[in-house]
Amino acid sequence: MDEQFNFSNSNITELEYKPPPMYVQMIFVLVYGLVVLVAVGGNVLVCHIILICQRMRTATNLFLLNLAISDILMAILCIPLTFVSTVMLNYWPFGNVMCPVVTYIQAVSVFLSAFTLVAMSMDRYVAVLHPLRPKLTNTQAVKIIAVTWVLAMAAPLPTAIVSRVLNENSDGNESDAFNGLCQEIWEHDYQRQSYSMVIMFLQYFIPLIVLIFTYARIGYIVWIKSPPGEAVRNRDERMAASKRKMVKMMIAMVAIYALSWLPLHAITLIGDQYPDIYSEDYMNIVWIAAHWTAMSHSCYNPIVYFSMNSKFRAGFLRIFKCCSRMKQEQLINESSKSYYHGTTCNTSVNMTSTPHKRNVITNYYDRNNHENIESSVV
């Protein structure tokens, strides 16, 4: 079985299942829940910031939007289901159809993250090493993103084809499916091993090599060597400072991606060579911890954006200011309605001029909200 994406069918499940102690299960419930909450909330906020302001829709930010979408897919459709089936139940309770669907979507989202990071690194590589070339347009970025989707959907197709629910104590009848495991069923073991290695190289090692090479070259140009075509010192300093901030953020994203997926890939490689390792008592907790580390990658990117990019922080603050002003407006409207109702009933005074003033207040807040959102720039 391929542990790369079909996380509910690790080799651990082939042996006698030894559930972790209750307090350990509760800890995993909390940390998995935290990952889902931060991943969904943070990435939805990233999408909102990029989409709500036209000046945030740059080519680079479109790549970040694509990353956010892949992380949202992972957090909503994959993490909860695989957590329930693997950690809590040790069987697949969601039916035959959901087994290949969830496995495939999870694989697509992981490939999408990897390919998008590579596309971003190549864009930054060209921009830094060839500053006189035209910048990547939004249309070109959308086309590249479309290519990443096609590749991400094509690479794990065999996973969707061979994944199904199988009860290890039965002959695979439909009636036994809801008590079985979601597994990749290959005719020969060498097919599973070969596909596992191909997937690992496509999703992890090859992208990581490309990312290390491109950002090493970018770092050399930005920190050590003067970029070609930039001869004015003041301009050099401004551009270099801006590029250094960008490169630091991208390197942080790549480092987090590499470290998040390293434990699970290491366990997979070791387990393929030494299957007996899964019989060790500690492997349940070790594998679940490695799985959580890989899944937690979906929540880190928004944290990186908001901590290392001042413009995302500005957009984040603008949204909360707008929400605060909308609440103030609602309170004013409610207070005004209460005041008008009480005054009309008790004194029968003509209030025709007061609603006009209320509309002026409302328009003032609406205008400020619009201006605040539009001032959020990349």
N, C-alpha and C positions, 0 to 999 in steps of 0.2 A: 504493500500500500504506500501511496505517496503522501508523506507528511507535509509536503510543501504547502498545500492548499486544503486538502481534505482533512481539516484539523480534528474532525470528530472521529477519525479512524486510525489514530496512531497505533504503532505496534504495541503500546501499552494495553490497548483494549483486547489484544489477542490473548493476553495472559489473564490470570485470575485478577479481577479488579479489586484493588485495596483502596477504598475511599479515604481521603485525608480526614484527620480529626475534625469534629464539628467546628471548633474555633478557627481552624485553618480554612474550612469552607466558607465561613462567615467573612473572613478577611478577603478571600477571593471574590465573594459577592460584592463587597464594598469597592475593591479596587477595579473590578470589571465595570461596575456601575459608574464609577467615577470617570473611567475612560470613555464610556458611551456618552455621558453627560457633557464632558468637556469637548469631545470630538464633534458632537452634533451642534452644541451651542457655539463653540468657537468657529467652526467652519461655516455655519450658516451666517454668522456675523461677518466673516470675511467675504462671503458672496454678496451680502447686503451692501457692504461698504463699496465693493468694486462696481456693483450694478447700479447703485443709486446715484452715483456721481459720474457724469460723463468723462470728466478729466481723470478719473481713476482707471478708465478703460484703456490702459496701455497694453502693448504686446506682452510685456513681462507679467503684468497683473492678470492677463487672460490665462497665462500658464498657471499662475497661483490659483485662479478660479477653477481650473481643471483639476488641480491637486485637491482643492477643497471638496469638489464634487465626488472624487474617488474616495476620499476619507469619509464623507457622509454615507456613501453606499456601504462602505465597510462597517461603519458604526451602527447603522440601522438594520441592515439586512443580514449581516454575517456574525458579528461579535456576539450578540445575545443568543442566537440559535446555537452556535457552536459551543458557547459557554454552558448552556443548559444541557446539551446532549453529552458533552465531554466531561465536564467537571461535576455537574449535579446528578445526572442520571446514568451516565455510561451506556446509553442507548439512544437511538434516533427516534424521537416521538412525533416528528412532523410529516411523516408519510413519504412514499416513494418519489413523488414529483419534486418535493422540496429538496431532496438530497442532491441531485445533480444541479438543480437551479442555484442553491446556496453555494455549493462548491465552486461552480462556474463564476458566479458574481464576485465571490471573494477573490478568485484568481484574477479576474479582469481588473478589479480595483487595485490589486497589488502591482500588476504589470503596468497599469495606467500611471501609478505613482512613479515607478522606475523610469518609464519612457518619457514622462513629462520632465522629470529632473534632468534627464539626458538632453532633452530638447532645450531646456533653459540654459544648461551649461554651454551648449554649442552656440546659442544666441549670444550669451555673454562673452564667449571666447572670440567670436567674430567682432563684436562691438569693441572689445578692449584691444585686440591685436590689430584691427583694421578700423580705426576710429573715423576715417574719411569715407568709408562706405555708407550708403544709405541705411538708416535704421530699419529694423524689421517692422513692417506695417501690421495693423490689426488684422487685415485680410489674410496676410501671409501667416500670421500666428494662428488664426482659426484653421487654415488649411493644415498646418503642422499638427495642431491638436486633433483634427479629424484623422490624420495618419496614425497618431498614437492610439486613438480609439480602435481603429481597424486592426492594428498590430496586437493591441491588448486583448481584443476579442478573438483573434485568430489563434494566438499561442496556446491558450488553455482549452481549446475545443476537445482534445482527447479526454481531458478530465471530465467534461460534461457527458461524454459518450460512455465512459466506463464506470462512472459512479452510480451506485445503486444501494438500496438497503438490503442487507443480507443478515439473516439470523444464523449465528455460528452453530446453533444446535439443531438446525433444520435444513431442508433442501432448498430454501429460498422461496417457499410458497408465499402468495400474497397475504394470507392470514397471519403469517409470522413476521411480516415486514415491520410492524410497529414496535416489535420487541428487539429489532436487530440493530446493526451498526451501519452507518453511512460509510461505505467503502468504495475504493477503486478496485474493480475486479478485472485483473489482467489474466490472459491465458497462460502466460509464462512469466516467471519471476524476473528474467532478464529484461523483459519489456518494461516492467515497472521501474527497475533500476536505471535503465537507459533514459526513459522519459523523465525520471526524477532528476537525473544529472543535467539533461537538456534544460529543464525548467529552471533549475538552480542557477545555471550559467546565464540564461536569458534574463532572469529576474534579478539576480544579485551580482554575480561576479563580473560579467561583461559591463553592465551599467556602472558598477563601482570603479572598474579600471578606467572607463571613459571619464567619469567624474573626477577621479584623482588626477588624471593627466591634464584635463582642461583647466581645472582650478589651480593646479600647480603652475601651469604656464601663466594663467591670469595673475596669480599672486606674485610671480616673478616680475611681470611687467609692471604691476601696480605699485609694489613695494620697493623694487630694486632698480628696475630699468625704466627710463623715461619712455612713455608711449610714443611711437612714431607719429610725426606730423603735428606734434604739440610743442611749440617752441617758446611760447610766452609763459614766463615763470608764474605770474599770478593765476593765469588760466590753468596752468599745469597743476598748481596746488589745489585749486578748487575742484578740478575734475578728478584728481587723484584721491582727494578726501572723499568725494562722492562715490567713486568706484570702490574704495576700500570698505566703506560701509556696506555697499551692495555685496561685495565679495565675502565679507564676514558673515552676512546673513545666509548667503548661499552655501558657504562651507559648513555653517552650523546645521543647515537642513540636511546636507549630505552626510555629515558625521552622525546625526541622529538616525538617519535611515540605515546607515551601515551598522551601527551599534544595536539598533532595535532588532534587526533581523539576524544578527550574527549568532546568538545563542540557539535559536531554533534550527538554523542551517547546520550548526556544529553538531547538534544532537542527531539530526538526520544523517549526516555523513558518518558519524561514529556508529549509529544504530544500524546502518546498512552493512557496515563491515563487521560489527560485533553485536548481533541481535540479542545475545544473552544479557546485554546490559539492561534491557527493559524488565528483566526479572528482579532487579534490585528493588528493595522496599522504598528507597528514596526517589525512584524515578518518576512516580506519579507527580509528586510536588515539583520536582525539577522540570518535568515537561510542561506542566501547567504554568510555572513561572516563566519559562521560555516563551510559551504561547502568549501569555499576557504581555510580555515585553515586546513581542512582534506586533500584537494588536494595538498596543499603546502608541505606536508610531502615528496612528490616525489623529491623535489629539495634540501632537507637539508643534506642528507647523503654525497654527494660529498663535501659540505662545511665542514662537520665534518672531513672527511678524510684529506683534504688539510690543515686544521687548526691544527689538532691534531696528524697527522702522518707524520714524517719527510721524510719517504721513498716515500710516495705519492707526497709530495712536490718536492722531488728530481726528480721523474719521470715526474712530470708536467713541471719543469724547463728544463729537458732534451729535452722534446718534442719541447718546444718553441725555445731552442737553435738550435735544428736540423732544425726547420722551418726557423730560421734566417739565418743559414748557407746555406740552400738550396736557399734562395733568393739571398744571396751573390754570390753563384755559378752561378745562372741564370744571374745575372748582369754581372759577369765576362765573361760568354759565349757570351752574347749579345754584350758586348763591344769588345770582341775578334773578333767576326764575322764581326762587323762593321769595325774594324781596318784592318782585313785581306782583306775585300772587297775593301776598299778604297786604300790600299797599292797596291793590285794586279792591280787595274784599272789604277792607276795613275803612278806607277813606274815600273810595270811588274817585280817585284823582286820575286825570288823563295822563297816561304814561307814553304817549306817542313819540316823544323825543328820546326817552331813555333807551328803548330797543335800538335806536340808531347809534347811541353811544356804545351799547354792547357790541354791535356789529363792527364798530371801529376798533374796539379792543380785540375782537376775534381776528379781524383782518390784519391787525398789527402782529399778532402772534403767528398767524399763518405765513405772513411775509417773512418774518424773522426765521421761522423754521425752514422755509425754502432757501433763504440766503445761507443759512448755516450748512445745510446739506450741500449746496452747490459750491461752497468754499472749501470742501474737502478735496484736496488735490493729491496727486501721486507724489 
